[in-house]
């Protein structure tokens, strides 16, 4: 690893104010998860026959794993597209991906009614290879293990286990290649999951041809955007004492813009091709939901067109947040908000469901803070400053 990419633990106090703030939500979330596992899913949720999937799948899994695609998206940029300048962002994004996917897997675990039978999913004689749900769950599980291997060098560097570090680096090219392939498969499959719902999904979101492509595009959008979002928050929390990665965030915006433009063109193109444009002009709940989603995705494009906006940390943060919420809303729309199972079914998440989801977010925030302080995840301040000076002279 070159000098300008040298990584180091941030150090400092572990029990910071953010950790102390989120810790109660972590404890409460864990308690409610244990309640669900002991007393059953009906003890904490409002799920029913019409809505077998609710907040835990729509937000914790679909949105959560979308936000966890930062490591995967950067892997494509750095290793597949040979854009080495983004290398300092890979390990922080990978850490976020590892926790995001792990918590997404946990959300599946608590959402399954008879969770003690989940081992049958991995029993070769029970493989249902014609099931999109099987491919998604099995692929996600393998990817979590791959991310553990990708992040392992940070642990080995921390404890100076150089022999094992050299061994894993020899096969890292294969691990990275597998890590780039697996999310491409299951992120597209997450879109395919709702095709089977047919007319139960509103026509503005149901698309037998495009759902897998939309899901893949939003994964790229959310993955790159969350790198900017988390990086901006980290630099703000360090009060300017951390590495200056804003030039890298600025470059990333051009990549995100391309994915945003492709998504919007395909979105309106599919509606026009299938004769569904009329739905967007109806004064109903679904049309308003559609325009809010589109506005959130168009807003970053407008912001980034403003002069010097890409040089402003505030503007980059707002643009990144808009892209995250817009793409996340599309995922929640097609999987929950735009679904109508009929037969009088209704669903609204209980307080316990919401608190469990908040607990997931709190776990990830606390884990992120602890890991960047204990392990070499962020570029060291010294090497980052040298790199910035070299870029300035160039």
ZIMOPE-V10687 format. One record per pair of residues at least 12 apart in sequence whose ideal C-beta (glycine too) atoms are under 10 Angstrom apart, sorted by the first residue. I is the first residue (numbers start at 0). J is the second residue. Records with the same first field share a line. If there is no record, write none. Layout:
BEGIN
I: J / J
END
This chain:
BEGIN
0: 86 / 87 / 152 / 156 / 168 / 382
1: 83 / 86 / 382 / 386
2: 379 / 381 / 382 / 385 / 386 / 389
3: 84 / 86 / 87 / 378 / 379 / 382 / 383 / 384 / 385 / 386 / 387 / 388 / 389 / 390
4: 83 / 84 / 86 / 87 / 89 / 90 / 378 / 379 / 382 / 383 / 386
5: 87 / 375 / 378 / 379 / 381 / 382 / 383 / 385 / 386
6: 87 / 89 / 90 / 91 / 152 / 153 / 156 / 157 / 242 / 374 / 375 / 376 / 377 / 378 / 379 / 382 / 383
7: 156 / 157 / 242 / 374 / 375 / 376 / 377 / 378 / 379 / 380 / 381 / 382 / 383
8: 153 / 156 / 157 / 370 / 371 / 372 / 373 / 374 / 375 / 376 / 377 / 379
9: 233 / 237 / 240 / 241 / 242 / 368 / 370 / 371 / 372 / 373 / 374 / 375 / 376 / 377 / 379 / 380
10: 371 / 372 / 373
11: 237 / 240 / 368 / 371 / 372
12: 368 / 372
13: 365 / 368 / 369 / 372 / 373
14: 368 / 369
15: 236 / 365 / 368 / 369 / 372
16: 236
17: 232 / 236 / 361 / 364 / 365 / 367 / 368
18: 361 / 364 / 365 / 366 / 367 / 368 / 369 / 372
19: 365
20: 361 / 364 / 365
21: 357 / 358 / 360 / 361 / 362 / 363 / 364 / 365 / 366 / 368
22: 361 / 362 / 365
23: 358 / 361
24: 354 / 355 / 357 / 358 / 359 / 360 / 361 / 362 / 364 / 365
25: 357 / 358 / 359 / 360 / 361 / 362 / 363 / 364 / 365 / 366
26: 358 / 361
27: 351 / 354 / 355 / 357 / 358 / 361
28: 351 / 354 / 355 / 356 / 357 / 358 / 359 / 360 / 361 / 362
29: 355 / 358 / 361 / 362
30: 351 / 354 / 355 / 358
31: 43 / 109 / 349 / 350 / 351 / 352 / 353 / 354 / 355 / 357 / 358
32: 105 / 106 / 108 / 109 / 351 / 354 / 355 / 358 / 359
33: 109
34: 351 / 355
35: 55 / 108 / 109 / 110 / 114 / 351 / 352 / 355
36: 108 / 109 / 114 / 115
39: 112 / 113
40: 55 / 109 / 110 / 111 / 112 / 113 / 114 / 352
41: 112
42: 349 / 351
43: 55 / 109 / 348 / 349 / 350 / 351 / 352 / 354 / 355
44: 109 / 110 / 346 / 348 / 349 / 351 / 352 / 355
45: 345 / 346 / 347 / 348 / 349 / 351 / 352
46: 110 / 112 / 346 / 348 / 349 / 352
47: 340 / 344 / 345 / 346
48: 340 / 342 / 344
49: 199 / 338 / 339 / 340 / 341 / 342 / 343 / 344 / 345 / 346
50: 335 / 338 / 340 / 344 / 345 / 346 / 347 / 348
51: 110 / 112 / 340 / 346
52: 110 / 192 / 193 / 196 / 334 / 335 / 338 / 346
53: 110 / 334 / 335 / 346 / 347 / 348 / 349 / 352
54: 106 / 110 / 331 / 335 / 346 / 347 / 348 / 349 / 352 / 353 / 355 / 356
55: 103 / 105 / 106 / 107 / 108 / 109 / 110 / 348 / 352 / 355 / 356 / 359
56: 103 / 106 / 107 / 110 / 189 / 192 / 334 / 335
57: 106 / 327 / 330 / 331 / 332 / 333 / 334 / 335 / 336 / 338 / 348 / 356
58: 106 / 327 / 330 / 331 / 334 / 335 / 348 / 352 / 353 / 356 / 359 / 360
59: 99 / 102 / 103 / 104 / 105 / 106 / 107 / 109 / 110 / 352 / 355 / 356 / 358 / 359 / 360
60: 100 / 102 / 103 / 104 / 105 / 106 / 107 / 110 / 135 / 139 / 189 / 330 / 334
61: 103 / 106 / 186 / 189 / 190 / 192 / 193 / 214 / 217 / 218 / 327 / 329 / 330 / 331 / 333 / 334 / 335
62: 99 / 103 / 217 / 221 / 323 / 324 / 326 / 327 / 328 / 329 / 330 / 331 / 334 / 356
63: 98 / 99 / 100 / 101 / 102 / 103 / 104 / 105 / 106 / 327 / 330 / 356 / 359 / 360 / 363
64: 96 / 99 / 100 / 102 / 103 / 104 / 106 / 135 / 139 / 142 / 182 / 185 / 186 / 189 / 218 / 221 / 222 / 330
65: 99 / 103 / 186 / 189 / 214 / 217 / 218 / 219 / 220 / 221 / 222 / 224 / 225 / 323 / 326 / 327 / 329 / 330
66: 95 / 96 / 99 / 100 / 103 / 218 / 221 / 222 / 224 / 225 / 228 / 229 / 323 / 326 / 327 / 330 / 360 / 363
67: 92 / 93 / 95 / 96 / 97 / 98 / 99 / 100 / 101 / 102 / 103 / 142 / 143 / 146 / 182 / 218 / 221 / 222 / 225 / 363
68: 92 / 95 / 96 / 99 / 100 / 182 / 186 / 215 / 217 / 218 / 219 / 220 / 221 / 222 / 223 / 224 / 225 / 226
69: 88 / 89 / 91 / 92 / 93 / 94 / 95 / 96 / 99 / 221 / 222 / 223 / 224 / 225 / 226 / 227 / 228 / 229 / 230
70: 88 / 89 / 90 / 91 / 92 / 93 / 94 / 95 / 96 / 97 / 99 / 100 / 142 / 146 / 149 / 150 / 178 / 179 / 182 / 222 / 225 / 226
71: 92 / 93 / 96 / 100 / 142 / 146 / 178 / 179 / 180 / 181 / 182 / 183 / 186 / 218 / 219 / 222
72: 85 / 92 / 96 / 179 / 182 / 218 / 219 / 220 / 221 / 222 / 223 / 224 / 225 / 226 / 251 / 254 / 255 / 258
73: 85 / 86 / 88 / 89 / 90 / 91 / 92 / 93 / 96 / 222 / 223 / 226 / 251
74: 89 / 92 / 93 / 96 / 149 / 175 / 176 / 178 / 179 / 180 / 182 / 222
75: 178 / 179 / 182 / 183 / 219 / 222 / 223 / 254
76: 88 / 89 / 219 / 222 / 223 / 226 / 250 / 251 / 254
77: 89 / 92 / 175 / 179
78: 171 / 172 / 175 / 176 / 178 / 179
79: 175 / 176 / 179
80: 254
82: 250 / 251 / 254
84: 246 / 247 / 250 / 386 / 390
85: 223 / 226 / 244 / 247 / 248 / 250 / 251 / 254
86: 247 / 378
87: 230 / 242 / 244 / 247 / 377 / 378 / 379 / 382 / 383 / 386
88: 223 / 226 / 227 / 229 / 230 / 244 / 247 / 248 / 251 / 377 / 378
89: 149 / 175 / 226
90: 149 / 150 / 152 / 153 / 371 / 374 / 375 / 376 / 377 / 378
91: 226 / 229 / 230 / 233 / 244 / 367 / 370 / 371 / 376 / 377 / 378
92: 222 / 223 / 225 / 226 / 229 / 230 / 376
93: 146 / 149 / 150 / 153 / 178 / 376
94: 146 / 149 / 150 / 153 / 229 / 363 / 366 / 367 / 370 / 371 / 374 / 376 / 377
95: 222 / 225 / 226 / 228 / 229 / 363 / 366 / 367 / 370 / 376
96: 142 / 143 / 146 / 149 / 150 / 178 / 182 / 222 / 225
97: 142 / 143 / 145 / 146 / 147 / 149 / 150 / 363 / 366 / 370
98: 146 / 150 / 359 / 362 / 363 / 364 / 365 / 366 / 367 / 370
99: 143 / 146 / 222 / 225 / 359 / 363
100: 139 / 140 / 142 / 143 / 145 / 146 / 182 / 185
101: 139 / 143 / 146 / 147 / 359 / 362 / 363 / 366
102: 356 / 358 / 359 / 360 / 362 / 363 / 366
103: 139 / 143 / 359
104: 136 / 139 / 140 / 142 / 143
105: 355 / 359 / 362
106: 355 / 356 / 359
107: 120 / 132 / 135 / 136 / 139 / 140
109: 352 / 355 / 359
111: 136
117: 136
120: 132 / 133 / 136 / 137 / 140
121: 136 / 137 / 140
130: 188 / 192
131: 185 / 187 / 188 / 189 / 190 / 191 / 192 / 193 / 194 / 195 / 211
132: 188 / 189 / 191 / 192 / 195
133: 188
134: 184 / 185 / 187 / 188 / 191 / 192
135: 184 / 185 / 186 / 187 / 188 / 189 / 191 / 192
136: 185 / 188
137: 181 / 184 / 185
138: 180 / 181 / 182 / 183 / 184 / 185 / 186 / 188
139: 181 / 182 / 184 / 185 / 186 / 188 / 189
140: 181 / 185
141: 177 / 178 / 181 / 184 / 185
142: 177 / 178 / 180 / 181 / 182 / 184 / 185 / 186
143: 181
144: 174 / 177 / 181
145: 173 / 174 / 175 / 176 / 177 / 178 / 179 / 180 / 181 / 182
146: 174 / 178 / 181 / 182
147: 174
148: 167 / 170 / 171 / 173 / 174 / 175 / 177 / 178
149: 167 / 171 / 174 / 175 / 177 / 178
150: 370 / 374 / 376
151: 163 / 164 / 167 / 171 / 174
152: 164 / 167 / 168 / 171 / 374 / 375
153: 370 / 373 / 374 / 375 / 376
154: 370 / 373 / 374 / 375
155: 167 / 168 / 375
156: 374 / 375
157: 373 / 374 / 375 / 376
158: 374
182: 215 / 218 / 219 / 222
183: 215 / 218 / 219
184: 215
185: 214 / 218
186: 211 / 214 / 215 / 216 / 217 / 218 / 219 / 221 / 222
187: 210 / 211 / 212 / 213 / 214 / 215 / 216 / 218
188: 210 / 211 / 214 / 215
189: 210 / 211 / 214 / 215 / 217 / 218 / 330 / 333 / 334
190: 206 / 209 / 210 / 211 / 212 / 213 / 214 / 215 / 216 / 217 / 218 / 330 / 333 / 334
191: 207 / 210 / 211 / 214
192: 210 / 211 / 214 / 333 / 334
193: 205 / 206 / 210 / 214 / 333 / 334 / 335 / 337 / 338
194: 206 / 207 / 208 / 210 / 211
196: 333 / 334 / 337 / 338 / 339 / 340
198: 339 / 341
199: 337 / 338 / 339 / 340 / 341 / 344
200: 332 / 333 / 334 / 335 / 337 / 338 / 339 / 340
201: 275 / 278 / 283 / 284 / 285 / 286 / 288 / 289 / 332 / 333 / 336 / 337 / 338 / 339
202: 270 / 273 / 274 / 275 / 277 / 278 / 285 / 337
203: 266 / 269 / 270 / 275 / 276 / 278 / 279 / 281 / 285 / 286 / 288 / 289 / 292 / 332 / 333 / 337
204: 266 / 275 / 285 / 288 / 289 / 292 / 329 / 330 / 332 / 333 / 334 / 336 / 337 / 338
205: 273 / 275 / 333 / 337 / 338
206: 265 / 266 / 269 / 270 / 272 / 273 / 275 / 333
207: 273
208: 265 / 269 / 272 / 273
209: 265 / 266 / 268 / 269 / 270 / 272 / 273
210: 269 / 333
212: 261 / 262 / 265 / 269
213: 262 / 265 / 266 / 269 / 326 / 329 / 330 / 333
214: 326 / 329 / 330 / 333 / 334
215: 258 / 262
216: 258 / 259 / 261 / 262 / 263 / 265 / 266 / 326 / 329
217: 258 / 259 / 262 / 296 / 322 / 325 / 326 / 327 / 328 / 329 / 330 / 333
218: 258 / 326 / 330
219: 254 / 255 / 257 / 258 / 259 / 261 / 262 / 326
220: 254 / 255 / 256 / 257 / 258 / 259 / 261 / 262 / 296 / 299 / 322 / 323 / 325 / 326 / 327 / 329
221: 255 / 258 / 319 / 322 / 323 / 324 / 325 / 326 / 327 / 329 / 330
222: 255 / 258 / 323 / 326
223: 248 / 251 / 252 / 254 / 255 / 256 / 258 / 259 / 319 / 322 / 323
224: 251 / 252 / 255 / 258 / 259 / 299 / 318 / 319 / 320 / 321 / 322 / 323 / 324 / 325 / 326 / 327
225: 319 / 320 / 322 / 323 / 326 / 327
226: 244 / 247 / 248 / 251 / 255 / 319
227: 244 / 245 / 247 / 248 / 249 / 251 / 252 / 255 / 312 / 315 / 316 / 318 / 319 / 320 / 322 / 323
228: 248 / 315 / 316 / 317 / 318 / 319 / 320 / 322 / 323
229: 319 / 364 / 367
230: 242 / 244 / 245 / 247 / 248 / 251 / 312 / 315 / 316 / 319 / 377
231: 244 / 245 / 248 / 312 / 313 / 315 / 316 / 317 / 319 / 320
232: 316 / 319 / 364 / 367
233: 367 / 368 / 371 / 376 / 377
234: 248 / 312 / 316 / 377
235: 312 / 313 / 316
236: 368 / 371
237: 371 / 377 / 380
240: 380
241: 371 / 377 / 378 / 379 / 380 / 383
242: 377 / 378 / 379 / 380 / 381 / 382 / 383 / 384 / 386 / 387
243: 378 / 380 / 383 / 384 / 386 / 387 / 390
244: 377 / 378 / 383 / 386 / 387
245: 309 / 310 / 311 / 312 / 315 / 387
246: 309 / 310 / 386 / 387 / 390 / 391
248: 309 / 312 / 315 / 316 / 318 / 319
249: 303 / 308 / 309 / 310 / 311 / 315
250: 309
251: 309 / 315 / 319
252: 299 / 300 / 302 / 303 / 308 / 309 / 314 / 315 / 318 / 319 / 322
253: 303 / 309
255: 299 / 300 / 303 / 318 / 319 / 322 / 326
256: 299 / 300 / 303 / 304 / 318 / 322
258: 322 / 326
259: 296 / 297 / 299 / 300 / 303 / 322 / 325 / 326
260: 296 / 300
262: 296 / 325 / 326 / 329
263: 293 / 296 / 297 / 300
266: 289 / 292 / 293 / 296 / 329
267: 279 / 293
270: 289
279: 293
284: 336 / 337
285: 332 / 336 / 337 / 339
288: 328 / 329 / 331 / 332 / 336 / 337
289: 328 / 329 / 332 / 337
291: 324 / 325 / 328 / 332
292: 324 / 325 / 326 / 327 / 328 / 329 / 330 / 331 / 332 / 333 / 336 / 337
293: 325 / 328 / 329
294: 321 / 325
295: 320 / 321 / 322 / 323 / 324 / 325 / 326 / 327 / 328 / 329
296: 321 / 322 / 324 / 325 / 326 / 328 / 329
297: 321 / 325
298: 317 / 318 / 320 / 321 / 322 / 324 / 325
299: 314 / 315 / 317 / 318 / 319 / 320 / 321 / 322 / 323 / 324 / 325
300: 318 / 321 / 322
301: 318 / 321
302: 314 / 315 / 317 / 318 / 319 / 321 / 322
303: 315 / 318 / 322
305: 318
335: 348
END
